[in-house]
Amino acid sequence: MTTRRRTVSAAEASGPRRPGPLERQRRRLFWPFVGPALAVYGVLFLAPIAYAAWTSLYKWDGMGEKQWKGLDNYRILLDDPTFATSILNTLKILVVGGLLTFFISFLLTLVLREMRAKLFARSVLFFPNLVNAMVFGAVAGFVFSPDGPVNVVLGWVGVDTPPKWLAIDNVFPLIIGTLVWTATGYYTTIIMAAVDQIPPYLYEAAELEGASAFQRLRHITIPLSWDVVTVCAVLWTVSSVKVFEMILLFGGSNSGNPPTQTWTTAMYVYTSAFPTSSVPKMGLASAAALVSLVMVGLFTVLLRRIMRRDPIQY
């Protein structure tokens, strides 16, 4: 009898644990709180994505009847050299622009941490991110014009034949430079917010041990703010695929689109959906948009896996 009681007690002990009152209350409140947010997300994001996926299987001008094409729109994208150029330019912004942005951001972090007026400096660095992209397009057209201030200054220092800054071959590097300039202050501000949470005694101990500024950046600042840096990298990945207005402003005009050498995937989607001299291709635009979505998703997952590290306690 005693053995049986022990067996029953052991079975009860090894059985599923009953949730406590606090856990039951959390379960009851989960869907009332999360449900509305999921519904809004589904209506505003998941439903349009599903509709775009369905539209990508048709030939449609946006007004008439849809004609079934299956995967033909995706085959057109694979054979279209303009779309290949758009993907390549998007990857240039993602990789080259990202490396430049974060390299400069870390250098600025190294300087701002030791600066007395660092709050004012952050405000100055963050200011370009508040300016509309149309302003940059107008300013670039004036500053880099043949008679603009840049060529005037180059003439003063003896450069008789300055480069044609706004030529087709030079527009895309100029766009990347402008994107880096506008984004550097934004990411520097975010990284500095994480650096401010690092205990000062770690830097003091490193200074006593004779560590240089770059060694402190490498062994203290970057490891202890790595989670924030990872989030910034994901934000840059997502934003690089959506670069559109800068391309349109730097290379476009009232009578036509920018040259195809400067297109990104977002620009390709726009010109397919709203062409200047042909019938809209909503199916092709939807297919290109889905390819961009899949691309940014893959890059985000890959980036998260590459940058994943164990958290550091301090």
C-alpha positions, -999 to +999 in steps of 0.1 A: +000+000+000+029+023+008+046+015-024+014+023-044+011+057-026+047+065-034+042+056-071+011+078-073+029+107-056+058+103-080+034+103-110+017+134-097+051+151-092+062+142-127+030+153-143+022+186-160+026+215-136-006+235-131-003+272-140-005+296-111-031+324-108-007+350-122+001+328-153-036+321-159-043+358-158-015+364-183-030+338-206-064+354-204-051+388-212-028+378-240-053+378-269-073+408-257-041+429-258-023+413-288-054+406-309-061+442-320-024+448-329-023+416-349-056+426-367-042+460-377-009+444-388-028+419-409-050+445-426-022+471-432+007+447-440-001+411-446-032+417-467-014+440-491+015+416-494-009+388-502-027+410-528+006+419-544+016+382-546-018+375-563-014+405-587+021+394-597+006+364-614-014+386-638-009+411-666-028+442-655-027+479-663-044+488-631-078+495-646-089+468-671-093+431-667-065+409-654-048+384-678-033+353-662+004+350-668+015+327-640+052+331-633+059+349-666+064+382-647+092+366-627+108+352-658+107+387-673+126+400-643+153+374-646+159+383-682+157+421-677+192+437-675+176+468-659+163+448-630+197+432-626+212+467-625+186+477-599+195+448-576+232+455-580+227+492-571+206+482-541+234+459-529+259+487-534+239+509-511+234+481-486+271+470-484+292+500-494+269+526-479+265+505-448+302+500-442+309+537-447+280+547-425+290+525-395+327+532-399+321+569-396+295+564-369+321+545-348+347+571-354+323+598-343+314+577-312+350+576-303+352+614-305+319+622-289+324+601-258+353+623-248+337+656-259+323+680-234+295+694-256+285+660-269+248+667-266+251+697-289+273+677-313+246+650-315+220+675-324+241+689-352+249+654-365+212+643-363+200+674-382+205+661-418+182+633-410+154+658-403+157+675-437+135+664-465+152+646-494+139+672-519+162+697-502+192+676-508+183+672-545+179+709-549+211+717-530+231+691-550+219+705-583+232+739-572+264+729-554+277+704-580+265+723-611+293+733-636+292+769-622+285+758-586+305+765-555+324+732-556+339+738-591+345+774-581+366+763-551+384+738-573+392+765-597+408+786-570+432+758-561+442+753-597+419+726-610+411+738-645+389+709-656+368+698-626+349+665-629+313+665-641+297+657-608+262+653-622+272+631-651+255+598-654+286+579-642+290+601-612+254+604-600+251+571-582+283+576-561+270+610-553+237+594-541+256+570-519+276+598-504+244+618-496+228+587-480+258+582-459+259+618-448+222+619-439+222+585-421+255+588-401+241+612-375+210+590-371+229+558-363+256+577-343+228+590-320+214+555-315+248+540-308+258+568-284+226+562-265+239+526-259+274+539-251+260+562-224+248+531-205+283+516-203+298+521-168+326+547-168+348+526-145+354+502-174+369+530-195+389+542-165+403+508-158+412+504-195+430+538-194+450+528-163+460+496-181+473+518-210+447+510-236+445+534-265+413+550-277+409+525-305+415+496-281+388+509-258+365+512-288+373+476-299+372+459-265+347+479-246+324+501-267+316+477-295+311+445-275+290+462-248+268+480-274+267+451-298+229+444-294+222+480-304+246+478-333+228+447-346+195+466-345+211+495-364+224+471-390+189+456-395+174+491-398+200+500-425+193+468-444+156+475-445+160+512-454+185+505-481+160+485-501+135+514-499+158+541-514+137+558-539+132+596-536+169+603-536+173+584-570+143+603-584+156+637-573+192+634-583+187+618-617+151+625-627+135+655-645+101+669-653+100+650-686+115+616-677+128+591-652+164+589-639+189+570-661+186+532-656+223+531-644+211+547-611+179+527-605+173+507-574+146+480-569+122+506-554+128+528-585+122+498-608+089+491-590+078+528-594+087+530-631+069+497-638+037+509-620+038+545-632+056+547-665+059+580-683+052+568-719+037+533-718+010+512-702+013+505-664+026+471-656+011+464-622+018+426-624+055+432-631+057+459-605+042+435-579+066+408-588+096+432-585+082+443-551+079+408-539+115+400-550+127+430-530+107+418-500+122+384-501+157+399-506+154+421-476+140+393-456+169+369-465+195+396-458+179+404-424+179+368-413+214+363-425+226+394-408+210+385-375+226+351-376+261+365-384+259+392-358+244+370-331+265+369-299+260+359-263+250+389-242+277+405-220+268+412-184+284+442-167 
